[in-house]
Amino acid sequence: MTAKDSPVTIGVGDVSVSAAYARPDNPSATLVVAHGAGAGMDHPFLRGFTGALNDAGIATLRFNFPYREAGRKFPDRPPLAIAAWRAAMATAASLGNDGPLWAAGKSFGGRMASMAVAEGMPAAGLIYLGYPLHPPGKPEKLRDEHLYGLTLPMLFLQGTRDTFATPELLEAVTARIGPSAAVQWLEDGDHSFAVRGRKLDAAAVGSSLAAPVAGFLRAHP
């Protein structure tokens, strides 16, 4: 039976944000998942992704950043986004001792997770769903400095057509990070993991990424 979402409220300073927790029977790990800059936690991509992870025996908690909760378009500055990440991880830890507690995020959400870990937030590992290594067309403006001090397991899932991460640059960054970082490429995928000529809705695209993530989590118990 597919695990059902349970609504959760997370306090972040003087505001609260929405979250959804889903726990299959006897989960092997828990993955906290943040959305990207342009969509909230209920986007079909994230619902498909977390639902497929639940079917694979992994508990999930996805949450909104404060700006999204308030209906604003522009993402929170890093201090507030990092505070939201810390609160979400603490909430997930309080919901059950369900194996290692991992952090994952789509684009902006993954980058903020890595910055939170760089500032001391505990996590078993990090999963990046399209890491925004640089702005589109500006490969000289890398967002990588904080990554080199991280030694926990990290999986970068990235499309080869992703304009936010030139393949050669991302490969160089992960090589510099060291053996704790792995890259899995989706051939001809863009920043949303859409592949030319393959018509899948956003939920199915998100669901398709669950298998490599579940495999990575199992390989790092």
N, C-alpha and C positions, 0 to 999 in steps of 0.2 A: 504494500500500500504506500502511495506517495505521501511523504510528510507534508503536513499543511502548515501554512504560515500562521504564526501567532503574533498579534501586534505587540510592540514594545515601545515604551517611551524612554528616551535617553536625555538626561540633563547635561547640557554643555554650558557651564557658567550660569548665566541668568536666563538662558533660553532652553527650550526642549526641542528635540527632533524626533521624528518618527523612525521606527525600525521594524523589521519583520524577521522573526526567528523561526526556523524550521529544523526539527530534530527527528531523523529517522531512528529506528530501533538500534541501539548499541553502536552509535557512530564511532568511526575510527579517528576522526579529527573534527575540528570546528574551523570554518573559514569565515572571517568577517569580510564583507564585500562593500566597497564604496563605489558610487557612480562617477561618471565623467562630468565634465564641465557643463554639458548641454542637456543633460537628462537626469531625472531623479531615480530613486531606488526602485520604482515600479515600472521602469522602462522594460518592454518585452525582452530585450537582450539580457538584462540581469535576471529577470524572472526565469527565462529559459535556462540560463547558466546555473543558477542556484537550484532550480528544480531538478536538473539532471545530476547535480552533485548530491542532492538528497537521495536520489535513486541509487547512487553509487555508495551510499552509506556514510556521507559526510554531512554534519550539521552546518547550517549557515545562518549568519545574521547580516542582513543588508540594511543600510541606514542612509538617511539624508544628511547632507551638510546643512548648516544653519541657513545659508543663503537660499538654498532650494526650498527648505521648509517655509521660509518667509515669502516665497514667490518671486525672489529677485533673480535676475539673469546673470549677474557677474559673480564669479566664484569668490568665496571667502579668501582673505589673505592667509598666508601660511600659519601664523600663530593660532588663529581661530580654527582653521581646518585641522591642524595638528591636535588641538584640544578636543575636537570632535572625535578624531581617531582614538585618542587615549580613552575617552569616555565610552566609545563603542567597544573597545577591547575589554575594558573593565566590566562592562555589562555582559558581554559574552562569557567572560570568566565566571561571573556570578550565576549564570543560568545553568551551569552544570560542568562537571569535570569530565568532559568528553574528548579525551585525547589531546594532542598538541593543538595550540591555538595559533592559527595562521592569519595573515592579513593579505587582502587582495583588493585591486581596484582597477577600474577602467580609466585609462589615460590620467587625467588630473587626480582621480582618487587613488591610483596606484603611486603616483609621484608623491602625493602628500603622505601616504603610508610609509614610503621609504624615508621621507624627511622626519617623520615621527620616530621611526626606529633609530635613525641617526642621532636623534636627540634623547634616546634612552628608552623608548617605548618597548616593552618586551613583546616578542613574537617568535614563533618557531621558525618562520620563514615568510617570504614575500612572493606574491604572484602578481605579475603585471600583465594586464590585458590591454596591450597597445601602449607601451611606455612613451610619453611625449618627450623624446630626447632633445628635440629642438623645434622651434616654430617652423611651419611649412615654408620652404624656400630659404631658410636661414640656418644652414647647418653649422655656421660658425658660432651660433649662440647655444652652446650645449648646456644642458641641465644635468650635469653628471658629477660635480665635485663631491657631493655628499655620499655618493654611492661607493667610493673607494675605501671607506672605512668600515663597510658592512661585511661581515663574515658569515652571516646566516644563509641558508639555502635560498636561492632566488631563481624563479623561472620567468623569463621574458617570452610571452606569446606575442608574435608580431607578424603583420602582413608584409609581404615583400614590396607592395605598392604603398605602404604607409608613408605619407609625406611628413609625418612627425618623427620619423626615425630612418634615416638613410641606412640601408643594410650594412654597408662597409663601416660606417661610424659605430653602429650598435655592436657589431662584432668586435670592433677594437675596444669599445668600452667594457664589454663583458670579459674579453681576454685580459684586460688590465685588472678587473675586479678579481679574477682568479677562478679556481675550480668550483667555488660555491655558486657561481652564476651559470645558468644554462639558457640557451635561446632555442625556441622552436618556431620555425617559420611556417606561415600559411602562404603557400605559393599563390601569387597574384592577388592576395588579399589587401584591402585598403585599411584605413584607420578604424573602420567599423567591422572589419573582417568580412566584408562583402567581396566575393570573387566574381570577376567578369564571366558571364555566361552561365553562372550557377544561381538559379533563382530560389532563394530561401528567405523566409521572413525573419525578422530580428530575433524572435524567440528560438527558432531553429538554429540560427547562427550561434547564439549564446550557448544553446544546448550542446552544440558540436565541440565546444571548447572544454567541456567538463571532463572528458576522458583523459586528455593529456594532463590536466591539472590533478585529477584524482590519482593518476599514475605517479606524478611527481610527489604528491603528499605521501603515498604509500612507500615510495622509495626513501623517504626521510621521516621515519616514524619518531 
